[in-house]
Amino acid sequence: MTEERLSDEALTLAGQRPELLRDLLKPISLNHSAEAERLIRKQLPLDRNP
């Protein structure tokens, strides 16, 4: 499995299972750093709308 494919699969899995985000951030950030940042920000309490 290539690094790029690992990153793509990790991104897909994080979308399906947000509770795994912490474990998937490193592989996601290999090729999708902007998306990794978006996922992190989405989890922050400050970004949540009441």
ZASEKE-139640 format. One record per residue: residue number from 0; x, y, z of N, C-alpha, C in turn. Coordinates in Angstrom, 3 decimals, padded with zeros to 6 digits. Layout:
<nr:NUM n.x:X n.y:Y n.z:Z ca.x:X ca.y:Y ca.z:Z c.x:X c.y:Y c.z:Z>
...
//
This chain:
<nr:0 n.x:000.853 n.y:-001.174 n.z:000.000 ca.x:000.000 ca.y:000.000 ca.z:000.000 c.x:000.900 c.y:001.238 c.z:000.000>
<nr:1 n.x:000.626 n.y:002.151 n.z:-000.876 ca.x:001.454 ca.y:003.345 ca.z:-000.946 c.x:001.048 c.y:004.339 c.z:000.136>
<nr:2 n.x:001.950 n.y:005.287 n.z:000.414 ca.x:001.649 ca.y:006.329 ca.z:001.390 c.x:000.411 c.y:007.114 c.z:000.991>
<nr:3 n.x:000.297 n.y:007.416 n.z:-000.297 ca.x:-000.852 ca.y:008.202 ca.z:-000.759 c.x:-002.155 c.y:007.448 c.z:-000.521>
<nr:4 n.x:-002.155 n.y:006.186 n.z:-000.832 ca.x:-003.381 ca.y:005.405 ca.z:-000.632 c.x:-003.711 c.y:005.268 c.z:000.850>
<nr:5 n.x:-002.700 n.y:005.098 n.z:001.682 ca.x:-002.903 ca.y:005.035 ca.z:003.120 c.x:-003.553 c.y:006.327 c.z:003.607>
<nr:6 n.x:-003.061 n.y:007.449 n.z:003.124 ca.x:-003.609 ca.y:008.741 ca.z:003.504 c.x:-005.061 c.y:008.873 c.z:003.055>
<nr:7 n.x:-005.356 n.y:008.446 n.z:001.853 ca.x:-006.729 ca.y:008.502 ca.z:001.329 c.x:-007.666 c.y:007.625 c.z:002.156>
<nr:8 n.x:-007.222 n.y:006.431 n.z:002.460 ca.x:-008.045 ca.y:005.500 ca.z:003.244 c.x:-008.267 c.y:006.024 c.z:004.657>
<nr:9 n.x:-007.242 n.y:006.596 n.z:005.258 ca.x:-007.367 ca.y:007.154 ca.z:006.606 c.x:-008.365 c.y:008.309 c.z:006.607>
<nr:10 n.x:-008.329 n.y:009.134 n.z:005.582 ca.x:-009.265 ca.y:010.247 ca.z:005.473 c.x:-010.698 c.y:009.732 c.z:005.359>
<nr:11 n.x:-010.907 n.y:008.731 n.z:004.559 ca.x:-012.236 ca.y:008.136 ca.z:004.408 c.x:-012.722 c.y:007.556 c.z:005.731>
<nr:12 n.x:-011.852 n.y:006.825 n.z:006.398 ca.x:-012.224 ca.y:006.201 ca.z:007.663 c.x:-012.534 c.y:007.244 c.z:008.731>
<nr:13 n.x:-011.777 n.y:008.330 n.z:008.779 ca.x:-012.031 ca.y:009.389 ca.z:009.755 c.x:-013.400 c.y:010.021 c.z:009.526>
<nr:14 n.x:-013.819 n.y:010.119 n.z:008.270 ca.x:-015.148 ca.y:010.639 ca.z:007.973 c.x:-016.256 c.y:009.712 c.z:008.444>
<nr:15 n.x:-015.985 n.y:008.430 n.z:008.422 ca.x:-016.975 ca.y:007.435 ca.z:008.833 c.x:-016.953 c.y:007.196 c.z:010.337>
<nr:16 n.x:-015.769 n.y:007.320 n.z:010.926 ca.x:-015.597 ca.y:007.024 ca.z:012.355 c.x:-014.811 c.y:008.147 c.z:013.037>
<nr:17 n.x:-015.458 n.y:009.292 n.z:013.329 ca.x:-014.762 ca.y:010.446 ca.z:013.896 c.x:-014.016 c.y:010.143 c.z:015.198>
<nr:18 n.x:-014.454 n.y:009.136 n.z:015.921 ca.x:-013.780 ca.y:008.798 ca.z:017.181 c.x:-012.358 c.y:008.273 c.z:016.952>
<nr:19 n.x:-012.036 n.y:007.887 n.z:015.732 ca.x:-010.694 ca.y:007.396 ca.z:015.404 c.x:-009.764 c.y:008.491 c.z:014.894>
<nr:20 n.x:-010.257 n.y:009.720 n.z:014.841 ca.x:-009.476 ca.y:010.812 ca.z:014.267 c.x:-008.092 c.y:010.943 c.z:014.875>
<nr:21 n.x:-007.986 n.y:010.864 n.z:016.178 ca.x:-006.682 ca.y:011.025 ca.z:016.844 c.x:-005.663 c.y:010.023 c.z:016.296>
<nr:22 n.x:-006.079 n.y:008.790 n.z:016.100 ca.x:-005.168 ca.y:007.755 ca.z:015.602 c.x:-004.866 c.y:007.902 c.z:014.109>
<nr:23 n.x:-005.740 n.y:008.589 n.z:013.389 ca.x:-005.602 ca.y:008.686 ca.z:011.932 c.x:-004.972 c.y:009.990 c.z:011.449>
<nr:24 n.x:-004.729 n.y:010.928 n.z:012.346 ca.x:-004.216 ca.y:012.231 ca.z:011.917 c.x:-002.886 c.y:012.154 c.z:011.187>
<nr:25 n.x:-001.973 n.y:011.351 n.z:011.684 ca.x:-000.660 ca.y:011.282 ca.z:011.031 c.x:-000.776 c.y:010.781 c.z:009.590>
<nr:26 n.x:-001.430 n.y:009.648 n.z:009.344 ca.x:-001.548 ca.y:009.210 ca.z:007.952 c.x:-002.343 c.y:010.191 c.z:007.085>
<nr:27 n.x:-003.373 n.y:010.819 n.z:007.645 ca.x:-004.150 ca.y:011.788 ca.z:006.866 c.x:-003.265 c.y:012.948 c.z:006.453>
<nr:28 n.x:-002.466 n.y:013.435 n.z:007.380 ca.x:-001.663 ca.y:014.627 ca.z:007.107 c.x:-000.544 c.y:014.389 c.z:006.098>
<nr:29 n.x:-000.230 n.y:013.146 n.z:005.787 ca.x:000.808 ca.y:012.862 ca.z:004.799 c.x:000.497 c.y:013.517 c.z:003.457>
<nr:30 n.x:-000.744 n.y:013.457 n.z:003.033 ca.x:-001.128 ca.y:014.009 ca.z:001.727 c.x:-002.344 c.y:014.923 c.z:001.776>
<nr:31 n.x:-002.918 n.y:015.090 n.z:002.948 ca.x:-004.137 ca.y:015.886 ca.z:003.076 c.x:-004.048 c.y:016.802 c.z:004.292>
<nr:32 n.x:-003.026 n.y:017.622 n.z:004.364 ca.x:-002.828 ca.y:018.447 ca.z:005.560 c.x:-003.964 c.y:019.439 c.z:005.785>
<nr:33 n.x:-004.485 n.y:020.035 n.z:004.738 ca.x:-005.594 ca.y:020.986 ca.z:004.898 c.x:-006.842 c.y:020.280 c.z:005.426>
<nr:34 n.x:-007.089 n.y:019.094 n.z:004.928 ca.x:-008.242 ca.y:018.324 ca.z:005.395 c.x:-008.047 c.y:017.885 c.z:006.840>
<nr:35 n.x:-006.830 n.y:017.518 n.z:007.216 ca.x:-006.537 ca.y:017.156 ca.z:008.606 c.x:-006.823 c.y:018.340 c.z:009.520>
<nr:36 n.x:-006.405 n.y:019.520 n.z:009.101 ca.x:-006.678 ca.y:020.720 ca.z:009.902 c.x:-008.179 c.y:020.963 c.z:010.030>
<nr:37 n.x:-008.914 n.y:020.800 n.z:008.940 ca.x:-010.362 ca.y:020.998 ca.z:008.978 c.x:-011.028 c.y:020.019 c.z:009.952>
<nr:38 n.x:-010.590 n.y:018.771 n.z:009.929 ca.x:-011.156 ca.y:017.771 ca.z:010.836 c.x:-010.856 c.y:018.096 c.z:012.296>
<nr:39 n.x:-009.658 n.y:018.571 n.z:012.564 ca.x:-009.299 ca.y:018.954 ca.z:013.932 c.x:-010.161 c.y:020.127 c.z:014.384>
<nr:40 n.x:-010.239 n.y:021.148 n.z:013.549 ca.x:-011.036 ca.y:022.325 ca.z:013.899 c.x:-012.501 c.y:021.972 c.z:014.119>
<nr:41 n.x:-013.001 n.y:021.036 n.z:013.378 ca.x:-014.392 ca.y:020.596 ca.z:013.515 c.x:-014.633 c.y:019.999 c.z:014.906>
<nr:42 n.x:-013.614 n.y:019.394 n.z:015.498 ca.x:-013.739 ca.y:018.768 ca.z:016.813 c.x:-013.591 c.y:019.759 c.z:017.966>
<nr:43 n.x:-013.063 n.y:020.951 n.z:017.677 ca.x:-012.847 ca.y:021.927 ca.z:018.741 c.x:-014.173 c.y:022.531 c.z:019.205>
<nr:44 n.x:-014.316 n.y:022.713 n.z:020.507 ca.x:-015.561 ca.y:023.291 ca.z:021.032 c.x:-015.834 c.y:024.690 c.z:020.466>
<nr:45 n.x:-014.801 n.y:025.459 n.z:020.157 ca.x:-015.001 ca.y:026.825 ca.z:019.673 c.x:-015.649 c.y:026.862 c.z:018.290>
<nr:46 n.x:-015.507 n.y:025.824 n.z:017.512 ca.x:-016.074 ca.y:025.792 ca.z:016.172 c.x:-017.481 c.y:025.255 c.z:016.125>
<nr:47 n.x:-017.952 n.y:024.779 n.z:017.213 ca.x:-019.290 ca.y:024.192 ca.z:017.224 c.x:-020.344 c.y:025.262 c.z:017.425>
<nr:48 n.x:-021.376 n.y:025.191 n.z:016.638 ca.x:-022.498 ca.y:026.122 ca.z:016.774 c.x:-023.476 c.y:025.568 c.z:017.794>
<nr:49 n.x:-023.976 n.y:026.428 n.z:018.684 ca.x:-024.924 ca.y:025.934 ca.z:019.723 c.x:-026.242 c.y:025.508 c.z:019.125>
//
